[in-house]
């Protein structure tokens, strides 16, 4: 997923928005965010699609993804979110 927007929900965490390009994302999954020379892991703690809370996000969905373990200041528009943190 290419990150389109980043914001913080006070007392919850950082939210990134974008369209899931391929595969799927699940709650409590460890993901990796990369961009330029930046790389960091975070954990998915929530999803939001059209004001619906969901447990899994599938390919093609525009989603808001709530993360823990990362700060808003570390992420920029255009960074990538992937659910393969081993790479």
N, C-alpha and C positions, 0 to 999 in steps of 0.2 A: 504494500500500500504506500502510495506517495502521500505524505502528510500535507494537507492543505491549510489547516488552521491549528493553533495551539492555544489553550487557555487553562486557567486553574479554577477549580471549584473549591472554595474555602473549606477546610477541614475534611476534604475528600481526596483530592489528588489532581493530577494533570490530565486534561482531555486532549486528545488529538483527533482530528476529523479527516476523512478521506474516503476514497472508494476502494473496496477490497478488490484487488486485481486478479488474484487466483487463489485457490485453496479456501481454507476456512480458519477462523480464530475462535478460541474457546475461553471461557472464564477460567481464571487462575493459571492460564498458560504463560510461560516465560517467553517473552519476545525480545528481539534485538532492534534497536534504532541505530541507523547509520547515516552519515552524511559528511562530506568533505573528509576530514581526518578524524571525525567523531564516531565512536561506537560504544554503546552501553546497553545493558540488559535491563528490563523492567518486567513487571507482572501485570496482566490484565485483571482488573477488579470489577469492571462493569462495561456494559454496552448500552447504546441508545440509538434507536432508529425510529424516526418520526414519533418521538415520545413514547415508544414501546421499549420496555426493558427485555432484553433477550439473553439467552445463555450461550448462543453460538452465532457467528456471523459467517455467511457464505459469500462466495465470489459474486461480484457485481453490485453489492450493497454499499450505499453511502452510509457511513456509520460514525458515531462518536464513540471513542474508546477511552475509558477511564483507566489510568495507569498509576501504579505505585512504584517507588524506587528510582524516580527520575524527577528532575526539576524543570519547570517551564523554560528557564533561562538556558538550558542545555539543548533545546530542540528548536529547529527552524523549519519554516515552510520549505517543502522540497526534499526534506530528509525522508528516508525509507524506513518502514516498519515491516519486519519479517518475523515469522514464527519459526524460524530455523536458527536459534541462537548458537548452534555449534559451528556454523560457517563464519 
